[in-house]
Each structure stands twice: as structure tokens, then as C-alpha cells.
Amino acid sequence: IAFQVVIDSLVKSFRPNQVRILRYGDRKIDERLATSVMVFSFLYAGTFIFFAVIYSVLGLDFETGVSASATALANVGPGVGGIIGPAGNFASLSNAIKWMLCWEMIVGRLELMSVYVILIPAFWR
């Protein structure tokens, strides 16, 4: 769906009057569904990149930081690299990185939208 929305936006940029109906299988994709998919995709990618950068700032190399972020957010198994790879573990990481990994795991397990909605002050009014 996200790919179709991106292609539709590109086509509209050079053919603004063309009407396109986006479909997923036999179902028509309405604007609200397309927006929801794009918001989720943006939040997922943004969370992944944000934490990967934080891990790099806190002292991990690029490969290990990206791998740690993917492992925590998406539950993809062991990381890549010498530190957290299949033969390694997370024990040698600093406490700050471990706390960030815990937070990222919670965000990934409880679904991004529900966690981020809880963090909005308007939710609690």
C-alpha cells in the first residue's frame, strides 16, 4: 500500500488531472487507509533511525547500532557484528544503551501507535 501511494504521488506530480484508483487485491484503498499506512511506515522508519543514531552516539559502531535497533524494534533475532552477533551478547553494552534497547523493545512489542499516543499529553485530558 505504501509503495502504491508513493507511485501515485509521483504520477500525480506530472499528470495532475489523472484519476487513479489504488487497490490492494480486490479492495479499493481509501484515503484514510493510505494515510494510516504512511503514518505507521514513517513512525516505524523514524523510530528505527532515531535509535540507531542514538546507539552510534553512545559509542556503538554503525553496523552494531543499526543491528541493535533492528533487533530490538522488530524482534529479528541476534544482531550483526562482533559485539551482539550470533556469537556475542548484549552484556558488554553500557547501561544507557541497554535502557534504550529496553524502551525500543517495548515500543516494538506494544505497537508504535499505541505507545506514541500514550505519550501525547492530549490523550490524558
FENGITA-V618944 format. One record per helix or strand of 3 or more residues. SS is the DSSP state (a for helix, b for strand). FROM is the first residue (numbers start at 1). TO is the last residue. Records with the same first field share a line. If there is no record, write none. Layout:
SS=FROM-TO, FROM-TO
This chain:
a=2-14, 31-57, 62-74, 95-109, 112-118, 121-124
